[in-house]
Amino acid sequence: MTGRWIAITGGDAAYFDLMRGCVASIRDKPEGRDVALGVLDCGLHAEQRGWLSGRGAQLVAPRWDFEFPGRAGCSEAFKALTARPFLPDYFPGYDTYLWIDADCWVQHWFAIDLFRRGAVRQAIAVAPEIHRAFRHYRHAWPEFSAVNGAAFREAFGAALADRLVRYPLINAGVFAIRAGSPAWGAWATVLDEALQRSTNMTDQIALNVAVYERGLAAEALPSTCNWPVHHALPAWDTGRGLFVEPSLPHAPLGILHMTIYTKTVPSFDIVQIGGPDDGTTRPMTVRYVPPGEDRSRPRTPEAFRV
């Protein structure tokens, strides 16, 4: 892979603790020490901006890129969603753009490499939410389809919702797109349509419609490249000292995504793989911690296990 590329995240002051972990997880890897970093500043405090600038991040305040009903009621942080189809305008001069949500962190660099490679092969590289360990693969399908089906219906009507809710949901939290890709315009067009009717998960819903209905070519990467923790807790490989998929063969996870309520839960009972404690659980944080720091935490009562 050649060419200049940039990793971009964004959010407001309330998201900074997660954003700090996201940025640190990139910078603590040998491959990420000199990577160009961009941040959509949607309301960060001065000291937070200073921390990010000290890690080499370029901060840009996004504008409202669309006119839509209900915009006055949206927070400044919503701009981080609507600005995504316009990243080359905010950070010009790069050949490839990799977006990573602030509530994600990079555990293993293979995921970054696959997103970059996928952006060369197709108009956009994404990771659909499909894996044999995920809750909605089995017992949680009614919940999953109800939540996402409602978002599809609000933006595009019942007929399309009934059709697309059966497809693997494309997660918009991590993606890679080349500078000249048709994905930017295709996503922006569909997002504009959707925002006229709804602000419920609209950026992600619009991306799914662009791919599944409008013919946008997407390279579908494995869920290990963008692991939504609320779908399935990872396991912990004691020998390798990293999070892995809970199902055999326990492949390493590249990016962990602190989706929904997993952002705030201090610890989960994580199954241990290998060693004398194989098969037992240990309360651990699944958020980013610096290399070598102990992940053990006091047990969080009522935290889900599967």
C-alpha positions as CSV (number, residue, x, y, z in Angstrom):
1,M,0.0,0.0,0.0
2,T,1.3,3.4,-1.0
3,G,0.1,7.0,-0.7
4,R,-0.6,9.3,2.1
5,W,-3.4,8.4,4.5
6,I,-4.9,9.8,7.6
7,A,-6.9,8.4,10.5
8,I,-9.7,10.6,11.7
9,T,-12.0,10.5,14.8
10,G,-14.2,13.1,16.4
11,G,-16.6,14.1,19.2
12,D,-17.2,16.5,22.0
13,A,-15.9,17.0,25.5
14,A,-18.1,14.3,27.0
15,Y,-16.4,11.8,24.6
16,F,-12.9,12.9,25.3
17,D,-12.0,10.1,27.7
18,L,-12.9,7.5,25.0
19,M,-11.2,9.6,22.3
20,R,-8.0,9.7,24.3
21,G,-8.0,5.9,24.4
22,C,-8.6,5.8,20.7
23,V,-5.7,8.1,19.9
24,A,-3.4,6.5,22.4
25,S,-4.1,3.0,21.0
26,I,-2.9,4.2,17.6
27,R,0.1,6.0,18.8
28,D,1.3,3.2,21.1
29,K,1.8,0.9,18.0
30,P,5.1,1.1,16.1
31,E,3.0,1.4,12.9
32,G,1.0,4.3,14.3
33,R,3.6,6.5,15.8
34,D,3.9,8.8,12.7
35,V,0.4,8.3,11.2
36,A,-1.4,11.5,10.3
37,L,-4.3,12.1,12.7
38,G,-7.3,14.3,12.3
39,V,-10.0,15.2,14.9
40,L,-13.4,16.7,14.2
41,D,-13.7,19.0,17.2
42,C,-17.4,19.1,18.1
43,G,-17.0,21.0,21.4
44,L,-13.8,19.9,23.1
45,H,-12.3,21.9,26.0
46,A,-9.0,23.8,25.7
47,E,-7.0,21.3,27.7
48,Q,-8.4,18.4,25.7
49,R,-7.5,20.1,22.4
50,G,-4.0,20.6,23.9
51,W,-3.6,16.9,24.7
52,L,-4.7,15.9,21.2
53,S,-2.4,18.5,19.5
54,G,0.4,17.2,21.6
55,R,-0.1,13.8,20.0
56,G,0.2,15.3,16.6
57,A,-3.5,15.6,15.8
58,Q,-4.9,18.2,13.4
59,L,-8.2,19.6,14.9
60,V,-11.0,21.0,12.7
61,A,-14.4,22.3,13.8
62,P,-17.0,20.8,11.4
63,R,-19.9,22.8,10.0
64,W,-23.4,21.7,9.4
65,D,-23.1,20.0,6.0
66,F,-26.8,19.5,5.4
67,E,-30.0,21.5,5.9
68,F,-32.7,19.3,7.5
69,P,-35.7,19.5,9.8
70,G,-34.9,19.2,13.4
71,R,-31.3,20.3,13.0
72,A,-31.8,23.0,15.7
73,G,-32.5,20.2,18.2
74,C,-29.3,18.3,17.4
75,S,-26.2,18.7,19.5
76,E,-22.9,19.9,18.1
77,A,-21.6,16.3,18.4
78,F,-24.1,15.3,15.7
79,K,-21.8,17.1,13.2
80,A,-19.4,14.3,13.6
81,L,-22.0,12.0,11.9
82,T,-23.0,14.3,9.1
83,A,-19.5,15.4,8.3
84,R,-18.2,11.9,7.5
85,P,-19.0,12.0,3.7
86,F,-17.0,15.2,3.5
87,L,-13.7,14.2,5.2
88,P,-11.5,15.1,2.2
89,D,-12.9,18.7,2.5
90,Y,-11.9,18.9,6.1
91,F,-8.5,17.2,5.8
92,P,-7.4,17.7,2.2
93,G,-4.3,16.2,0.6
94,Y,-4.6,12.5,1.5
95,D,-5.0,9.5,-0.7
96,T,-7.0,7.4,1.8
97,Y,-9.2,8.4,4.7
98,L,-9.8,6.0,7.6
99,W,-12.5,7.0,10.1
100,I,-12.6,5.5,13.5
101,D,-15.2,6.3,16.1
102,A,-13.9,7.8,19.4
103,D,-15.4,4.9,21.3
104,C,-13.2,2.4,19.4
105,W,-9.6,1.5,20.1
106,V,-7.0,-0.4,18.1
107,Q,-5.6,-3.5,19.7
108,H,-3.9,-5.1,16.6
109,W,-2.8,-3.3,13.5
110,F,-4.0,-6.0,11.1
111,A,-7.4,-4.3,11.1
112,I,-6.0,-0.9,10.0
113,D,-4.1,-2.7,7.2
114,L,-7.2,-4.5,6.0
115,F,-9.3,-1.3,5.9
116,R,-6.6,0.4,3.8
117,R,-6.4,-2.6,1.5
118,G,-10.1,-2.8,1.2
119,A,-10.3,0.9,0.2
120,V,-8.1,0.1,-2.7
121,R,-10.2,-2.9,-3.9
122,Q,-13.6,-1.3,-3.6
123,A,-15.3,2.1,-3.2
124,I,-15.4,1.7,0.6
125,A,-14.1,-0.7,3.1
126,V,-16.5,-1.6,6.0
127,A,-17.1,-4.4,8.6
128,P,-20.7,-5.7,8.7
129,E,-22.1,-6.7,12.0
130,I,-22.1,-10.5,11.4
131,H,-20.3,-13.1,13.4
132,R,-21.3,-16.5,14.8
133,A,-20.8,-15.3,18.3
134,F,-23.0,-12.2,18.1
135,R,-26.2,-12.1,20.2
136,H,-28.5,-11.4,17.2
137,Y,-27.1,-14.5,15.4
138,R,-29.3,-16.4,17.8
139,H,-31.6,-15.2,20.6
140,A,-31.4,-11.4,20.2
141,W,-32.6,-11.2,16.6
142,P,-36.1,-9.7,17.6
143,E,-34.4,-6.9,19.6
144,F,-31.8,-6.3,16.9
145,S,-34.3,-6.2,14.0
146,A,-36.8,-4.1,15.9
147,V,-34.2,-1.3,16.7
148,N,-32.7,-1.2,13.2
149,G,-35.9,-1.8,11.4
150,A,-37.4,1.3,13.1
151,A,-34.5,3.4,12.0
152,F,-34.8,2.1,8.4
153,R,-38.6,2.7,8.4
154,E,-38.3,6.3,9.8
155,A,-35.9,7.3,7.0
156,F,-36.9,5.2,4.0
157,G,-40.3,3.5,4.7
158,A,-41.6,0.1,5.6
159,A,-41.0,-1.8,2.4
160,L,-37.3,-1.0,2.3
161,A,-37.0,-1.6,6.1
162,D,-38.5,-5.0,5.9
163,R,-36.0,-5.9,3.1
164,L,-32.8,-4.4,4.5
165,V,-33.2,-5.4,8.1
166,R,-32.5,-8.9,7.0
167,Y,-29.1,-7.9,5.6
168,P,-25.9,-7.8,7.8
169,L,-25.9,-4.3,9.2
170,I,-22.9,-2.2,7.9
171,N,-21.3,-0.5,10.9
172,A,-20.3,3.1,10.0
173,G,-18.0,3.4,13.1
174,V,-14.9,2.4,11.2
175,F,-14.4,2.7,7.4
176,A,-11.8,3.6,4.8
177,I,-12.4,5.4,1.5
178,R,-10.0,6.6,-1.2
179,A,-9.9,10.3,-1.9
180,G,-11.4,10.0,-5.4
181,S,-13.9,7.3,-4.5
182,P,-17.6,7.6,-5.6
183,A,-18.5,6.6,-2.0
184,W,-18.3,10.2,-0.8
185,G,-20.9,11.5,-3.1
186,A,-23.1,8.4,-3.0
187,W,-23.2,8.4,0.8
188,A,-23.8,12.2,1.0
189,T,-26.7,11.9,-1.5
190,V,-28.5,9.2,0.5
191,L,-27.7,10.8,3.8
192,D,-29.3,14.1,2.6
193,E,-32.5,12.2,1.6
194,A,-32.6,10.4,5.0
195,L,-32.1,13.5,7.1
196,Q,-35.2,15.1,5.7
197,R,-37.2,12.4,7.5
198,S,-35.1,11.2,10.4
199,T,-32.1,11.7,12.7
200,N,-32.3,8.2,14.1
201,M,-29.0,6.4,13.3
202,T,-29.3,8.2,10.0
203,D,-25.6,8.2,8.9
204,Q,-25.4,4.4,9.3
205,I,-28.8,3.7,7.8
206,A,-27.9,5.9,4.8
207,L,-24.6,4.0,4.2
208,N,-26.5,0.7,4.3
209,V,-29.0,2.0,1.7
210,A,-26.1,3.3,-0.5
211,V,-24.5,-0.2,-0.5
212,Y,-27.5,-2.5,-0.6
213,E,-29.9,-0.4,-2.7
214,R,-27.9,2.0,-4.7
215,G,-25.0,-0.2,-5.8
216,L,-22.1,1.3,-3.9
217,A,-19.3,-1.3,-4.1
218,A,-18.1,-2.2,-0.6
219,E,-15.3,-4.5,0.6
220,A,-16.8,-6.4,3.5
221,L,-14.2,-7.1,6.2
222,P,-14.5,-9.6,9.1
223,S,-16.0,-8.4,12.4
224,T,-12.7,-8.8,14.0
225,C,-11.8,-5.5,12.3
226,N,-14.6,-3.7,14.1
227,W,-15.9,-5.7,17.1
228,P,-19.1,-4.2,18.6
229,V,-18.7,-5.3,22.2
230,H,-22.5,-5.2,23.0
231,H,-23.0,-8.0,20.5
232,A,-20.5,-10.3,22.1
233,L,-18.0,-10.0,24.9
234,P,-14.5,-10.9,23.7
235,A,-12.5,-13.6,25.5
236,W,-9.0,-13.0,26.9
237,D,-6.1,-15.0,25.6
238,T,-3.8,-15.3,28.6
239,G,-0.8,-16.5,26.6
240,R,-0.9,-13.8,24.0
241,G,-2.2,-11.1,26.4
242,L,-4.9,-9.8,24.1
243,F,-8.7,-9.9,23.4
244,V,-9.9,-12.6,21.0
245,E,-13.2,-13.7,19.5
246,P,-15.1,-15.8,22.0
247,S,-15.6,-18.6,19.5
248,L,-13.1,-21.0,18.1
249,P,-10.4,-20.5,16.8
250,H,-10.2,-17.4,19.0
251,A,-8.7,-15.1,16.4
252,P,-7.4,-11.8,17.7
253,L,-9.6,-8.7,17.6
254,G,-8.2,-5.8,15.7
255,I,-10.5,-3.0,16.8
256,L,-12.8,-3.1,19.8
257,H,-15.9,-0.8,19.6
258,M,-17.5,0.3,22.9
259,T,-21.0,0.3,21.5
260,I,-24.1,1.4,23.4
261,Y,-23.9,0.8,27.2
262,T,-20.5,-0.9,27.1
263,K,-19.0,2.6,27.0
264,T,-19.7,3.1,30.7
265,V,-19.6,-0.3,32.3
266,P,-16.4,-0.5,34.4
267,S,-15.9,-4.3,34.0
268,F,-17.2,-7.4,32.5
269,D,-16.7,-11.1,33.4
270,I,-14.3,-12.1,30.6
271,V,-13.7,-15.7,29.8
272,Q,-10.0,-16.7,30.0
273,I,-8.5,-18.7,27.2
274,G,-5.4,-20.9,28.0
275,G,-3.3,-21.4,31.0
276,P,-4.4,-22.7,34.4
277,D,-7.6,-20.6,34.5
278,D,-8.8,-21.7,31.1
279,G,-12.6,-21.4,30.8
280,T,-13.0,-19.4,34.0
281,T,-14.0,-15.7,34.1
282,R,-12.2,-12.7,35.4
283,P,-13.6,-9.2,35.8
284,M,-11.8,-6.9,33.3
285,T,-12.2,-3.6,31.6
286,V,-12.6,-3.9,27.8
287,R,-11.7,-0.2,27.3
288,Y,-8.2,0.9,26.2
289,V,-5.4,0.7,28.8
290,P,-1.7,1.4,28.1
291,P,0.5,-1.5,27.3
292,G,1.5,-3.5,30.4
293,E,-1.3,-2.0,32.6
294,D,-3.4,-4.5,34.6
295,R,-6.9,-4.9,33.1
296,S,-8.4,-6.5,36.3
297,R,-11.2,-4.5,37.8
298,P,-13.7,-5.0,40.6
299,R,-16.6,-7.0,39.4
300,T,-19.6,-5.0,38.1
301,P,-22.8,-6.4,39.4
302,E,-25.4,-7.4,36.7
303,A,-22.9,-6.8,33.8
304,F,-23.9,-9.2,31.0
305,R,-21.7,-12.1,30.1
306,V,-22.7,-13.1,26.6
